Structures are given as C-alpha cells and as structure tokens.
C-alpha cells in the first residue's frame, strides 16, 4: 500500500484526534503509567529500524542501522517491562488485607 | 500473499494500539491495555521479517537480542522512584532510532542516489522502484532526523539531570538566540544537503540538531523536567510518524501520531497541574528567591508525642511528597495507616497532581507499598475535606502544600493549585531539615499556629510513631 498525499493527511489528522480523544479523560493516577505505555508504543520504531538495517549495503549504513535496531529494542522492551511493573502494583481495596500487614 | 498478511497484521496492530491506549486510561483495564498494545507491537515486528529482500538478518537478530537483555536488566532492576528518568532514557533511545533511520536514508543519497529504501521495500512484494528521492520524502527524512535527534540528546540530558549526574541548570547571555542559531544551522544544512549531497553537510546537520536538543534542556530545572520528558515523548512519537510516512508504513504512522497527540495533551495537563505554561517553561526560568528565615516561629514536636495524639482522633489525611519516596518510607507509612485503619480511624491519602516527580508518580509509589487505590484521592476530590479532618500528616511534601500559592502574588509559585492542608484542624509536617522546596520558596504552612514540625528522616520518624502506637494499645 502506498500512502499518497491526501490519504496521508487524512490518516494523520484522524490519528491525531484519536490520540487526543482516547486519553483526554485519563485520571491523574494513571498519568505516569500512560506516559510509560505510550513511550512503549512508539517503540514500534523498531520495525522501521529493522527495514533500514535490512536495506543497508555498506558498513556505515550497517553500523547506524545496527545502533537503530539496538536502541529501538531498548525502547520497546524497556517501555513494556517498566509499564507492566507499574500497573501490576495497582489494586483495589478488596484485594488487599491491611489487617494482615506483616509486622 | 505475504503483502496481504503484512498489511492485515499492521491494520490489526494499529487498532490494538488505540484500544490499548484507551484501556490504559482506567485503572481496572490498564493492565490488559498494555497487553493488547504489546500483542500489536510483537506481531508487527514479527511480520516485518516477511518483507522480501531483507539483508543483514543476523545483525538484526543480534541487535534485538542485545537490546532486549539490556532493557530487561535496566527496567527490571530500577526502583520505582527512578521511573521518570527511565522513561526519559527509553524515550531517548526511540528518538535516536528514528534519527538513525533517517540517517541511513540520507546517507544513501550520498552513496547511491538512485535507490530509496522506503520505496524499494515498503511498497510491497517484488516491486522495486528506482528513482530520485522525491522532495516530500526528503523533507520527511529531515523532519524525522531533526526531531529524533532533539528528542535523543534532550532526553539523555534529562536522564542525567534526574539521576543527579548533572546538577546545574545553566544559563548564559543571549541563550534563546544562540539556541535558535543552532536550529537555524541544522535547517540550513539540511536544505544545502538537498542540493549538494556531501558528508560534511550531513554531519553538520546532525551535530547541530543534537546540540540544539542539549541546549534547550540545560536551563530547565529538575522540578520541571517531567514536563519536558512528556514533551520529548510526544516529539519521538512525531518522529516515528514521519519515519512511517517515509517508509510507507501505516502502522508506524498511526502509532506515532496517536502517541504524539496524546503526548502533547499529557504535556499540557502536566504543565497545567504545575501552573506553568509550556512556553514559560521552555523560555524562562524560576525566579530564585532567597528564603528569609523565620525559624523562631516554627513549632516542632517529637515523633512519639505526635503518635499519641493519633490515638485520640477519628479522621486523618496523609499528604505524601517526593521526600517520602527519597527516604523509602512508603511501606512504613502504609504500615502506620494500617494500624490507624485497624483502630477504626478514617484514613485517606491526598495526592497533588505533581506529587513525586510527575503526575501519577506518587500513585505508583503508594501502589508499590501496597496501598489500595480506593484510599488514594486526587486533589480536587479531597480539597474540601481538609477542614473537617483532625490531623493532616504531610510527609516530605513542600511546595504543593504552600498556602503562599493562594495569597502571595510575589511568590514564584503564586497561582499553582495546592492541597488545602492549612485548613486541617491540626497539621504534622515530617521534614528532613529546614531547607526550602524545589521552587526555593519559603513555606508559610510551617509557621501556621496549627502546624507541628517533626524533623527527621521520614522512615525513622514514621517507624517511631508505629512503635509508640503499638506499645500504647
């Protein structure tokens, strides 16, 4: 699929509104996890980095491509692990039993 | 057929990102949200290997393995107090990757101007188009490179500042103009590069972009840094979208754009919570006031005396701040709260939007300590209840409870929404020393008649209170 000029603008505009609408009611409690989560999602740059390295024909390109894939992987894996660690800790009242707090 | 599989998976992934983000905006569905997004990303990466003519496969796999190990180690090991700087670091990596993709594209113009990878591979199966890079693609590559580089160097500097590897905020004369000059050099070098593909211009362009990212970050202090990280997060999203257009990859376009627009919204929400406009954050600095000491008017109290008072009350609100996190006192605070709860005392936690280092950070820290989120209240939900609360316990919070923000027009924090702690019937402030908060402003709460200061390390003070309460059954 080739994205031509106007289709590109449509996609961009609609996606921009979507991003705005989807999170505009987020409670403050989730700001930090959400920031980390969206940080994880832009880690999709990894597929761009793979394509760039996959098309590299000389060593300079390979080095830059390799670094790009490496960094993009750190972005995506790190973002995922960090977000999961945070979200795992959120729990409602009924799940915790404060009277059994270890002394 | 392969092309159909790739496009289908990309399409489903794009939907998953949006649904995932949506689910991440409620505590109940947040964990499933991140999993949905993860399924999208994992499958997108997987089908990318179906593209034809892929070279350097072993290098790709190697980079992914090394990157995963590093990231797993870093993200799994750090404490929850370090979240903001880790987000900055990972975000910087993403920005660098975006800049790197552009760099590969632009370098190709020097070595082999006839082939453009985005067209060659991104278009689908078996079709190779050879033509000069269209100007639109060139512009996209430059935008991706510029924004990605700024996001990379800026995030890395933000990381260093939050880690205290670099403490100073640096100001110098004509700062705005010099910053602008570097941006101008980067843009001019890019334009010149379009007409004359030389390695020299390529290097000047990237150096100027990277330096610009550093220059706009150095004057910003630690307190404002999270807003800046949110901004860089949005910028990386934008760079990802630009690379997506360049490579004809709709999944990247949508992921990047959605992250970018939600990131800008989040940046604005955070800046608003701190009562700073984004432009004033980027282009001015906090006026540093020298705090005049009025310490003779401050009343202090012993931890065990404070604990005894807690025996005779029915309503208490905890106001945690970053000082609590630094002292690693979250667990102890929850233990204290649990004892009070067992005795039938109404316990709540009041969280200022920017408590901790950024919005939501304190919620994470309390959640880590085991505090259920039903006990945790946002500022607007609890601010009217302080007046009928017997004791408000402020732990390591300062600027966010300073009543000067309401009254003193000359104060640097004037107008910032604050928790109405001073309305409480009695106030305990657990504080390490007599120093000022981040904003460097004297806190009039400490001179309030109802306030008792309990000096000391938050963890020790709270432990002492627990001991006293336990021995006083």
Interface residues (C-beta under 8 A of the other chain):
Chain A: X1 X2 X3 X5 X8 X11 X12 X15 X16 X17 X18 X19 X20 X22 X23 X24 X25 X26 X27 X28 X29 X30 X31 X32 X33 X34 X35 X36 X37 X38 X39 X40 X41 X42 X43 X44 X45 X46 X47 X48 X49 X50 X51 X52 X53 X54 X55 X56 X57 X58 X60 X61 X62 X64 X65 X66 X67 X68 X69 X70 X71 X72 X73 X74 X75 X76 X77 X78 X79 X80 X81 X82 X83 X84 X85 X86 X87 X88 X89 X90 X91 X92 X93 X94 X95 X96 X98 X99 X101
Chain B: X7 X13 X17 X18 X20 X21 X22 X24 X25 X26 X27 X28 X30 X31 X33 X34 X37 X38 X41 X44 X45 X48 X49 X51 X53 X54 X55 X56 X57 X59 X60 X62 X63 X64 X66 X67 X68 X70 X71 X72 X74 X75 X76 X80 X83 X84 X86 X87 X89 X90 X91 X93 X94 X96 X97 X98 X100 X101 X103 X104 X105 X107 X108 X111 X112 X117 X118 X120 X121 X122 X123 X124 X136 X229 X230 X233 X236 X237 X239 X240 X241 X243 X244 X245 X247 X248 X249 X250 X251 X252 X253 X254 X255 X256 X257 X258 X259 X260 X261 X262 X263 X265 X266 X269 X270 X273 X334 X335 X337 X338 X341 X342 X351 X353 X356 X358 X359 X360 X361 X363 X364 X367 X368 X370 X372 X373 X374 X375 X376 X378
